[in-house]
C-alpha cells in the first residue's frame, strides 16, 4: 500500500470542524484526559527508575497489563481500581482527588 501525502493544515481544519460537534468534542476531551493520566503514570515510574518488570515483580500483574495501563493500547476496558492502586503502590505513589479550577 503506497503512502498518501497528507496536508497538515487541511488535517487541522478538519479536526477543528469535527470538534464543533459537542459529542465529538466531549469524546475527544475524555480521551485526552485519560491519555494525559497514563503519561503521568509512566513518567512517575521512570522518574523513580522503576522498570515495568519491577512492577510485575512487586504486584504480580502481567507485564502486558502494566504496558496497557501506561499506553492504553486501544483496550476496550480501563484497568480496575484495584489494579491501578497496585500499580501506584509499586511506584510508591498515591491517587489524590482535587477539585477542578
C-alpha positions as a LaTeX table, in Angstrom:
\begin{tabular}{lrrr}
\hline
Residue & $x$ (\AA) & $y$ (\AA) & $z$ (\AA) \\
\hline
Unk1 & 0.00 & 0.00 & 0.00 \\
Unk2 & 1.60 & 3.30 & $-1.07$ \\
Unk3 & 1.99 & 6.25 & 1.27 \\
Unk4 & $-0.53$ & 9.04 & 0.91 \\
Unk5 & 0.66 & 12.63 & 1.14 \\
Unk6 & $-1.12$ & 14.42 & 3.97 \\
Unk7 & $-1.68$ & 18.15 & 4.19 \\
Unk8 & $-1.26$ & 19.03 & 7.90 \\
Unk9 & $-3.16$ & 22.29 & 7.54 \\
Unk10 & $-6.13$ & 20.52 & 5.96 \\
Unk11 & $-6.00$ & 17.85 & 8.66 \\
Unk12 & $-6.06$ & 20.57 & 11.34 \\
Unk13 & $-9.04$ & 22.29 & 9.70 \\
Unk14 & $-10.94$ & 19.00 & 9.54 \\
Unk15 & $-10.11$ & 18.27 & 13.18 \\
Unk16 & $-11.31$ & 21.72 & 14.26 \\
Unk17 & $-14.51$ & 21.21 & 12.27 \\
Unk18 & $-15.06$ & 17.85 & 13.94 \\
Unk19 & $-14.67$ & 19.42 & 17.39 \\
Unk20 & $-17.58$ & 21.75 & 16.67 \\
Unk21 & $-19.80$ & 18.72 & 17.25 \\
Unk22 & $-20.42$ & 18.66 & 21.04 \\
Unk23 & $-20.48$ & 14.84 & 21.17 \\
Unk24 & $-17.17$ & 14.54 & 19.32 \\
Unk25 & $-15.65$ & 17.29 & 21.45 \\
Unk26 & $-16.69$ & 15.56 & 24.68 \\
Unk27 & $-15.29$ & 12.21 & 23.47 \\
Unk28 & $-12.01$ & 13.87 & 22.49 \\
Unk29 & $-11.70$ & 15.64 & 25.86 \\
Unk30 & $-12.32$ & 12.36 & 27.71 \\
Unk31 & $-9.69$ & 10.61 & 25.61 \\
Unk32 & $-7.21$ & 13.43 & 26.17 \\
Unk33 & $-7.69$ & 13.32 & 29.96 \\
Unk34 & $-7.13$ & 9.57 & 30.02 \\
Unk35 & $-4.07$ & 9.85 & 27.76 \\
Unk36 & $-2.55$ & 12.57 & 29.98 \\
Unk37 & $-3.18$ & 10.47 & 33.09 \\
Unk38 & $-1.46$ & 7.45 & 31.53 \\
Unk39 & 1.52 & 9.59 & 30.52 \\
Unk40 & 1.84 & 10.86 & 34.09 \\
Unk41 & 1.82 & 7.29 & 35.43 \\
Unk42 & 4.65 & 6.30 & 33.10 \\
Unk43 & 6.60 & 9.49 & 33.89 \\
Unk44 & 6.28 & 8.88 & 37.64 \\
Unk45 & 7.56 & 5.32 & 37.20 \\
Unk46 & 10.50 & 6.45 & 35.07 \\
Unk47 & 11.43 & 9.28 & 37.47 \\
Unk48 & 11.85 & 6.65 & 40.18 \\
Unk49 & 13.90 & 4.45 & 37.83 \\
Unk50 & 11.44 & 1.58 & 38.17 \\
Unk51 & 11.04 & $-0.77$ & 35.22 \\
Unk52 & 7.82 & $-2.43$ & 34.14 \\
Unk53 & 9.50 & $-5.73$ & 35.04 \\
Unk54 & 9.98 & $-4.48$ & 38.62 \\
Unk55 & 6.31 & $-3.51$ & 38.81 \\
Unk56 & 5.46 & $-7.01$ & 37.62 \\
Unk57 & 7.53 & $-8.49$ & 40.48 \\
Unk58 & 6.03 & $-6.13$ & 43.07 \\
Unk59 & 2.40 & $-6.58$ & 42.01 \\
Unk60 & 2.13 & $-9.93$ & 40.30 \\
Unk61 & 0.48 & $-8.18$ & 37.35 \\
Unk62 & 1.46 & $-9.42$ & 33.89 \\
Unk63 & 3.94 & $-7.11$ & 32.14 \\
Unk64 & 1.45 & $-6.78$ & 29.29 \\
Unk65 & $-1.14$ & $-5.37$ & 31.72 \\
Unk66 & 1.38 & $-2.85$ & 33.02 \\
Unk67 & 2.11 & $-1.73$ & 29.47 \\
Unk68 & $-1.61$ & $-1.38$ & 28.77 \\
Unk69 & $-2.06$ & 0.75 & 31.89 \\
Unk70 & 0.59 & 3.16 & 30.63 \\
Unk71 & $-0.22$ & 3.16 & 26.92 \\
Unk72 & $-3.90$ & 2.34 & 26.73 \\
Unk73 & $-3.18$ & 0.07 & 23.76 \\
Unk74 & $-6.64$ & 0.52 & 22.25 \\
Unk75 & $-8.11$ & $-1.58$ & 25.01 \\
Unk76 & $-11.83$ & $-1.77$ & 25.42 \\
Unk77 & $-11.58$ & $-1.71$ & 29.20 \\
Unk78 & $-9.76$ & 0.51 & 31.62 \\
Unk79 & $-7.85$ & $-1.13$ & 34.45 \\
Unk80 & $-9.86$ & $-1.83$ & 37.58 \\
Unk81 & $-9.36$ & 0.47 & 40.52 \\
Unk82 & $-7.70$ & $-2.40$ & 42.38 \\
Unk83 & $-5.19$ & $-2.91$ & 39.54 \\
Unk84 & $-4.50$ & 0.82 & 39.33 \\
Unk85 & $-3.89$ & 1.01 & 43.08 \\
Unk86 & $-1.47$ & $-1.94$ & 42.88 \\
Unk87 & 0.42 & $-0.11$ & 40.15 \\
Unk88 & 0.52 & 3.10 & 42.20 \\
Unk89 & 1.77 & 1.23 & 45.28 \\
Unk90 & 4.51 & $-0.37$ & 43.18 \\
Unk91 & 5.80 & 3.06 & 42.13 \\
Unk92 & 5.30 & 4.49 & 45.61 \\
Unk93 & 2.63 & 6.95 & 44.54 \\
Unk94 & $-0.93$ & 7.58 & 45.58 \\
Unk95 & $-4.09$ & 8.84 & 43.96 \\
Unk96 & $-5.41$ & 12.23 & 45.07 \\
Unk97 & $-8.77$ & 13.83 & 44.49 \\
Unk98 & $-8.68$ & 17.56 & 43.80 \\
Unk99 & $-11.38$ & 19.98 & 42.82 \\
Unk100 & $-11.31$ & 21.38 & 39.29 \\
Unk101 & $-10.47$ & 25.04 & 39.00 \\
\hline
\end{tabular}
